Amino acid sequence: MTQDEQQAQVDAVMRASRVLVSVVARSIAEVEDQVTFVQLRVLVVIAGRAPLNLSEVARHLGVHPSNATRVVDKLVSAGLVERTDRPSDRRHLALTLSPAGHELVQKVMGYRRESILSIMSAMPASRRRTLASALESFAIAAGEPPEGEDAFILGLAP
């Protein structure tokens, strides 16, 4: 492959990424009156991997545990996250989404799915299949889990 061909491929992926980033940004705007971006990240991590403890949340987000604690405390106060004793290890609390937290994450992900479906519907079916296959390979190469396995994670492969 020539350098020009490689650059053209990268440019195509960059254009597509701008579209996807726009979809994500608009989905976040749908809930910005309820949570901050960082709080949404925590909700999404918990949605994909619950139950977690505070150390696990911090590790998945790449932040210090004290930062995760402050964010989780706010989410608990807002009624979006529940803290309970973890039966297998009572030294750690289990963090799960409350029904309201689950509903908020579903709203964001639903918006994204609808937006992406709308864009893809403008493409011929054969191109949609090719795109889906290529993006699956791209995600796997980047270390993202397969669909159904932590499907809510926001590009945060550990």
Accessible surface in RSA format (square Angstrom, percent):
REM  Atomic radii and reference values for relative SASA: ProtOr
REM  Chains: A
REM  Algorithm: Lee & Richards
REM  Probe-radius: 1.40
REM  Slices: 20
REM RES _ NUM      All-atoms   Total-Side   Main-Chain    Non-polar    All polar
REM                ABS   REL    ABS   REL    ABS   REL    ABS   REL    ABS   REL
RES MET A   1   157.80  81.7  72.10  47.7  85.70 204.0  80.66  68.6  77.14 102.2
RES THR A   2    80.81  57.5  72.94  73.9   7.87  18.8  78.31 105.2   2.50   3.8
RES GLN A   3   150.96  84.4 140.11 102.4  10.86  25.8  45.56  97.0 105.40  79.9
RES ASP A   4   118.43  83.0 111.18 110.7   7.26  17.2  31.83  74.9  86.61  86.4
RES GLU A   5    92.24  53.0  87.73  66.4   4.50  10.7  37.85  73.2  54.39  44.4
RES GLN A   6   103.27  57.7 103.27  75.5   0.00   0.0  15.43  32.9  87.84  66.6
RES GLN A   7    96.72  54.1  95.02  69.4   1.70   4.1  37.51  79.9  59.21  44.9
RES ALA A   8    59.54  54.7  49.39  76.2  10.15  23.1  54.61  76.9   4.93  13.1
RES GLN A   9    96.66  54.0  92.18  67.4   4.48  10.7  40.57  86.4  56.08  42.5
RES VAL A  10    74.22  48.8  71.90  65.1   2.32   5.6  74.22  64.5   0.00   0.0
RES ASP A  11    57.85  40.5  56.46  56.2   1.39   3.3  13.66  32.2  44.19  44.1
RES ALA A  12    44.54  40.9  38.51  59.4   6.02  13.7  39.34  55.4   5.20  13.8
RES VAL A  13    72.10  47.4  70.15  63.5   1.95   4.7  71.96  62.5   0.15   0.4
RES MET A  14   102.76  53.2 102.70  68.0   0.06   0.1  73.91  62.8  28.85  38.2
RES ARG A  15   130.29  54.7 127.80  65.1   2.49   5.9  53.60  73.2  76.69  46.5
RES ALA A  16    45.70  42.0  39.06  60.3   6.65  15.1  44.89  63.2   0.81   2.2
RES SER A  17    40.73  34.4  38.83  51.8   1.90   4.4  31.78  67.7   8.95  12.5
RES ARG A  18   142.13  59.7 133.70  68.2   8.43  20.1  71.20  97.3  70.93  43.0
RES VAL A  19    69.97  46.0  66.11  59.8   3.87   9.3  69.78  60.6   0.20   0.5
RES LEU A  20    70.70  39.4  70.37  50.3   0.33   0.8  70.51  49.5   0.19   0.5
RES VAL A  21    99.41  65.4  98.37  89.1   1.04   2.5  99.28  86.3   0.14   0.4
RES SER A  22    43.51  36.8  37.20  49.6   6.31  14.5  27.91  59.4  15.60  21.9
RES VAL A  23     1.32   0.9   1.32   1.2   0.00   0.0   1.32   1.1   0.00   0.0
RES VAL A  24    51.85  34.1  51.85  46.9   0.00   0.0  51.85  45.1   0.00   0.0
RES ALA A  25    54.74  50.3  45.06  69.5   9.68  22.0  49.41  69.6   5.33  14.1
RES ARG A  26   107.12  45.0 105.01  53.5   2.11   5.0  58.10  79.4  49.01  29.7
RES SER A  27     0.00   0.0   0.00   0.0   0.00   0.0   0.00   0.0   0.00   0.0
RES ILE A  28    29.54  16.8  29.54  22.0   0.00   0.0  29.54  21.3   0.00   0.0
RES ALA A  29    52.65  48.4  38.63  59.6  14.02  31.9  39.69  55.9  12.96  34.3
RES GLU A  30    76.96  44.2  62.24  47.1  14.72  35.1   6.14  11.9  70.81  57.8
RES VAL A  31     0.42   0.3   0.42   0.4   0.00   0.0   0.42   0.4   0.00   0.0
RES GLU A  32   121.26  69.6 100.28  75.9  20.98  49.9  29.51  57.1  91.75  74.9
RES ASP A  33   127.71  89.5  85.47  85.1  42.24  99.9  49.14 115.6  78.57  78.4
RES GLN A  34   102.83  57.5  73.29  53.6  29.54  70.3  29.56  62.9  73.27  55.6
RES VAL A  35     9.07   6.0   2.01   1.8   7.06  17.0   6.10   5.3   2.97   8.0
RES THR A  36    79.62  56.6  71.66  72.7   7.96  19.0  76.33 102.5   3.29   5.0
RES PHE A  37   100.43  50.2  93.23  57.7   7.20  18.7  93.23  56.5   7.20  20.6
RES VAL A  38    73.08  48.1  72.92  66.0   0.16   0.4  72.92  63.4   0.16   0.4
RES GLN A  39    25.60  14.3  25.60  18.7   0.00   0.0   2.56   5.4  23.04  17.5
RES LEU A  40     0.26   0.1   0.26   0.2   0.00   0.0   0.26   0.2   0.00   0.0
RES ARG A  41    48.20  20.2  48.20  24.6   0.00   0.0   4.66   6.4  43.55  26.4
RES VAL A  42     0.37   0.2   0.37   0.3   0.00   0.0   0.37   0.3   0.00   0.0
RES LEU A  43     0.00   0.0   0.00   0.0   0.00   0.0   0.00   0.0   0.00   0.0
RES VAL A  44     0.00   0.0   0.00   0.0   0.00   0.0   0.00   0.0   0.00   0.0
RES VAL A  45     0.59   0.4   0.59   0.5   0.00   0.0   0.59   0.5   0.00   0.0
RES ILE A  46     0.00   0.0   0.00   0.0   0.00   0.0   0.00   0.0   0.00   0.0
RES ALA A  47    28.53  26.2   1.19   1.8  27.34  62.2   5.22   7.4  23.30  61.7
RES GLY A  48    17.85  22.0   0.00   N/A  17.85  22.0   4.74  13.0  13.11  29.4
RES ARG A  49    54.60  22.9  35.53  18.1  19.07  45.4  16.91  23.1  37.70  22.8
RES ALA A  50    45.16  41.5  16.92  26.1  28.24  64.2  17.03  24.0  28.13  74.5
RES PRO A  51    71.12  51.8  64.24  58.6   6.88  25.0  64.24  53.0   6.88  42.8
RES LEU A  52     9.69   5.4   9.69   6.9   0.00   0.0   9.69   6.8   0.00   0.0
RES ASN A  53    12.10   8.3  12.10  11.7   0.00   0.0   2.89   7.0   9.21   8.9
RES LEU A  54    41.67  23.2  39.33  28.1   2.34   5.9  39.33  27.6   2.34   6.3
RES SER A  55    64.57  54.6  58.91  78.6   5.65  13.0  28.84  61.4  35.73  50.0
RES GLU A  56    48.06  27.6  47.25  35.7   0.81   1.9  13.44  26.0  34.61  28.3
RES VAL A  57     0.00   0.0   0.00   0.0   0.00   0.0   0.00   0.0   0.00   0.0
RES ALA A  58     2.14   2.0   2.10   3.2   0.04   0.1   2.10   3.0   0.04   0.1
RES ARG A  59   145.73  61.2 125.41  63.9  20.31  48.4  75.48 103.2  70.25  42.6
RES HIS A  60    16.86   9.2   9.45   6.6   7.42  19.0   4.96   5.1  11.90  13.8
RES LEU A  61    17.70   9.9   4.62   3.3  13.08  32.9   6.37   4.5  11.34  30.5
RES GLY A  62    68.77  84.8   0.00   N/A  68.77  84.8  36.29  99.6  32.47  72.7
RES VAL A  63    55.50  36.5  37.76  34.2  17.74  42.8  46.17  40.1   9.33  25.3
RES HIS A  64   118.54  64.8 107.66  74.8  10.88  27.8  82.48  85.0  36.06  42.0
RES PRO A  65    61.56  44.9  61.44  56.0   0.13   0.5  61.56  50.8   0.00   0.0
RES SER A  66    48.50  41.0  41.52  55.4   6.98  16.1  35.69  76.0  12.82  18.0
RES ASN A  67    59.12  40.8  57.89  55.9   1.24   3.0  15.32  36.9  43.80  42.3
RES ALA A  68     1.23   1.1   0.00   0.0   1.23   2.8   1.23   1.7   0.00   0.0
RES THR A  69    44.31  31.5  44.31  44.9   0.00   0.0  34.68  46.6   9.63  14.6
RES ARG A  70   133.57  56.1 130.75  66.7   2.81   6.7  65.45  89.4  68.12  41.3
RES VAL A  71    25.27  16.6  24.96  22.6   0.31   0.7  25.27  22.0   0.00   0.0
RES VAL A  72     0.00   0.0   0.00   0.0   0.00   0.0   0.00   0.0   0.00   0.0
RES ASP A  73    53.95  37.8  52.81  52.6   1.14   2.7  24.05  56.6  29.90  29.8
RES LYS A  74   127.93  62.4 121.14  74.3   6.79  16.2  67.83  61.1  60.10  64.0
RES LEU A  75     1.14   0.6   1.14   0.8   0.00   0.0   1.14   0.8   0.00   0.0
RES VAL A  76    43.34  28.5  33.69  30.5   9.65  23.3  33.69  29.3   9.65  26.2
RES SER A  77   102.52  86.6  61.31  81.8  41.20  94.9  40.08  85.3  62.44  87.5
RES ALA A  78    65.34  60.1  29.32  45.2  36.02  81.9  42.29  59.6  23.05  61.1
RES GLY A  79    37.16  45.8   0.00   N/A  37.16  45.8  32.13  88.2   5.03  11.3
RES LEU A  80    14.90   8.3  14.90  10.7   0.00   0.0  14.90  10.5   0.00   0.0
RES VAL A  81     3.49   2.3   0.00   0.0   3.49   8.4   0.00   0.0   3.49   9.5
RES GLU A  82    76.23  43.8  73.07  55.3   3.16   7.5  26.33  50.9  49.90  40.7
RES ARG A  83    82.81  34.8  56.13  28.6  26.68  63.5  12.14  16.6  70.67  42.8
RES THR A  84    73.92  52.6  67.30  68.2   6.62  15.8  63.15  84.8  10.77  16.3
RES ASP A  85    70.49  49.4  55.64  55.4  14.85  35.1  12.06  28.4  58.43  58.3
RES ARG A  86    37.22  15.6  37.22  19.0   0.00   0.0  12.44  17.0  24.78  15.0
RES PRO A  87   125.52  91.5  97.44  88.8  28.08 102.1 103.02  85.1  22.50 139.8
RES SER A  88   103.85  87.8  61.93  82.6  41.92  96.6  58.02 123.5  45.83  64.2
RES ASP A  89    35.67  25.0  29.71  29.6   5.97  14.1  20.40  48.0  15.27  15.2
RES ARG A  90   172.00  72.2 148.60  75.7  23.40  55.7  64.49  88.1 107.51  65.2
RES ARG A  91   206.66  86.8 169.50  86.4  37.17  88.5  82.07 112.2 124.60  75.5
RES HIS A  92    68.00  37.2  66.01  45.9   1.99   5.1  41.40  42.7  26.60  31.0
RES LEU A  93    72.01  40.1  67.87  48.6   4.14  10.4  67.87  47.7   4.14  11.1
RES ALA A  94     5.90   5.4   5.90   9.1   0.00   0.0   5.90   8.3   0.00   0.0
RES LEU A  95     0.26   0.1   0.26   0.2   0.00   0.0   0.26   0.2   0.00   0.0
RES THR A  96    41.46  29.5  41.46  42.0   0.00   0.0  34.51  46.4   6.95  10.5
RES LEU A  97    27.44  15.3   9.02   6.5  18.42  46.3   9.02   6.3  18.42  49.6
RES SER A  98     7.41   6.3   7.17   9.6   0.23   0.5   7.41  15.8   0.00   0.0
RES PRO A  99   109.83  80.0  97.75  89.1  12.07  43.9 105.56  87.1   4.27  26.5
RES ALA A 100    52.62  48.4  42.79  66.0   9.83  22.4  47.42  66.8   5.21  13.8
RES GLY A 101     0.00   0.0   0.00   N/A   0.00   0.0   0.00   0.0   0.00   0.0
RES HIS A 102    91.25  49.9  91.25  63.4   0.00   0.0  59.83  61.7  31.41  36.6
RES GLU A 103   125.82  72.2 121.61  92.0   4.20  10.0  40.58  78.5  85.24  69.6
RES LEU A 104     7.57   4.2   3.23   2.3   4.34  10.9   7.23   5.1   0.35   0.9
RES VAL A 105     0.15   0.1   0.15   0.1   0.00   0.0   0.15   0.1   0.00   0.0
RES GLN A 106    74.24  41.5  68.88  50.3   5.36  12.8  27.27  58.1  46.96  35.6
RES LYS A 107   100.92  49.2  86.93  53.3  13.99  33.3  61.31  55.2  39.61  42.2
RES VAL A 108     0.00   0.0   0.00   0.0   0.00   0.0   0.00   0.0   0.00   0.0
RES MET A 109    19.88  10.3  19.63  13.0   0.25   0.6   6.48   5.5  13.40  17.8
RES GLY A 110    24.47  30.2   0.00   N/A  24.47  30.2  23.70  65.0   0.77   1.7
RES TYR A 111    59.48  27.8  54.69  31.1   4.79  12.5  39.67  29.8  19.81  24.4
RES ARG A 112    20.52   8.6  20.52  10.5   0.00   0.0  14.58  19.9   5.94   3.6
RES ARG A 113   153.99  64.7 147.78  75.3   6.21  14.8  58.99  80.6  95.00  57.6
RES GLU A 114   127.07  73.0 120.04  90.8   7.03  16.7  44.54  86.2  82.53  67.4
RES SER A 115    18.16  15.3  10.54  14.1   7.62  17.5   9.53  20.3   8.62  12.1
RES ILE A 116    61.01  34.7  60.89  45.4   0.12   0.3  61.01  43.9   0.00   0.0
RES LEU A 117   117.62  65.5 115.67  82.8   1.94   4.9 117.33  82.4   0.29   0.8
RES SER A 118    76.85  64.9  60.85  81.2  16.00  36.9  30.58  65.1  46.27  64.8
RES ILE A 119    74.20  42.2  67.87  50.6   6.32  15.2  73.21  52.7   0.99   2.7
RES MET A 120    41.28  21.4  41.28  27.3   0.00   0.0  25.67  21.8  15.61  20.7
RES SER A 121    70.40  59.5  45.68  61.0  24.73  57.0  32.36  68.9  38.04  53.3
RES ALA A 122    94.65  87.0  51.70  79.8  42.95  97.7  64.44  90.7  30.21  80.0
RES MET A 123    52.86  27.4  46.75  30.9   6.12  14.6  40.91  34.8  11.95  15.8
RES PRO A 124    87.88  64.0  74.86  68.2  13.02  47.3  87.12  71.9   0.76   4.7
RES ALA A 125    44.12  40.6  36.56  56.4   7.56  17.2  36.56  51.5   7.56  20.0
RES SER A 126    64.65  54.6  60.23  80.4   4.42  10.2  39.98  85.1  24.67  34.6
RES ARG A 127   152.09  63.9 150.42  76.7   1.67   4.0  26.81  36.6 125.29  75.9
RES ARG A 128    76.29  32.0  75.48  38.5   0.81   1.9  13.89  19.0  62.40  37.8
RES ARG A 129   160.94  67.6 151.83  77.4   9.11  21.7  79.73 109.0  81.21  49.2
RES THR A 130    86.87  61.8  80.58  81.7   6.29  15.0  60.18  80.8  26.69  40.3
RES LEU A 131    54.12  30.1  50.07  35.8   4.05  10.2  53.69  37.7   0.44   1.2
RES ALA A 132    54.24  49.9  44.29  68.4   9.95  22.6  49.63  69.9   4.61  12.2
RES SER A 133    72.91  61.6  63.20  84.3   9.71  22.4  34.41  73.3  38.50  53.9
RES ALA A 134    56.35  51.8  44.13  68.1  12.23  27.8  52.03  73.3   4.33  11.5
RES LEU A 135    74.55  41.5  71.94  51.5   2.62   6.6  72.35  50.8   2.20   5.9
RES GLU A 136    73.69  42.3  70.59  53.4   3.10   7.4  39.81  77.0  33.88  27.7
RES SER A 137    69.26  58.5  61.42  82.0   7.84  18.1  34.01  72.4  35.25  49.4
RES PHE A 138   117.36  58.7 110.72  68.6   6.64  17.3 116.15  70.4   1.21   3.5
RES ALA A 139    30.41  28.0  28.02  43.2   2.38   5.4  30.41  42.8   0.00   0.0
RES ILE A 140    99.40  56.6  88.84  66.2  10.56  25.4  89.29  64.3  10.10  27.4
RES ALA A 141    93.27  85.8  49.81  76.9  43.47  98.9  61.72  86.9  31.56  83.6
RES ALA A 142    71.50  65.7  34.78  53.7  36.71  83.5  47.57  67.0  23.93  63.4
RES GLY A 143    47.46  58.5   0.00   N/A  47.46  58.5  31.82  87.3  15.64  35.0
RES GLU A 144    42.19  24.2  35.28  26.7   6.91  16.4  20.23  39.1  21.95  17.9
RES PRO A 145    34.09  24.8  14.51  13.2  19.57  71.2  20.46  16.9  13.63  84.7
RES PRO A 146    66.01  48.1  65.60  59.8   0.41   1.5  65.77  54.3   0.24   1.5
RES GLU A 147   124.78  71.6  97.71  73.9  27.07  64.5  61.09 118.2  63.70  52.0
RES GLY A 148    67.59  83.4   0.00   N/A  67.59  83.4  34.75  95.4  32.84  73.6
RES GLU A 149   101.86  58.5  97.91  74.1   3.95   9.4  40.38  78.1  61.48  50.2
RES ASP A 150    36.65  25.7  26.30  26.2  10.34  24.5   1.37   3.2  35.27  35.2
RES ALA A 151    53.36  49.1  17.84  27.5  35.52  80.8  25.24  35.5  28.12  74.5
RES PHE A 152    44.25  22.1  43.42  26.9   0.83   2.2  43.76  26.5   0.49   1.4
RES ILE A 153    16.14   9.2   1.40   1.0  14.75  35.5   1.40   1.0  14.75  40.0
RES LEU A 154    38.90  21.7  20.08  14.4  18.82  47.3  26.52  18.6  12.38  33.3
RES GLY A 155    60.24  74.3   0.00   N/A  60.24  74.3  26.89  73.8  33.35  74.7
RES LEU A 156    36.65  20.4  28.68  20.5   7.97  20.0  34.58  24.3   2.07   5.6
RES ALA A 157    37.30  34.3  12.22  18.9  25.07  57.0  12.22  17.2  25.07  66.4
RES PRO A 158   111.22  81.1  43.07  39.3  68.15 247.7  78.01  64.4  33.22 206.4
END  Absolute sums over single chains surface
CHAIN  1 A     9896.2       8152.9       1743.3       5880.3       4015.9
END  Absolute sums over all chains
TOTAL          9896.2       8152.9       1743.3       5880.3       4015.9
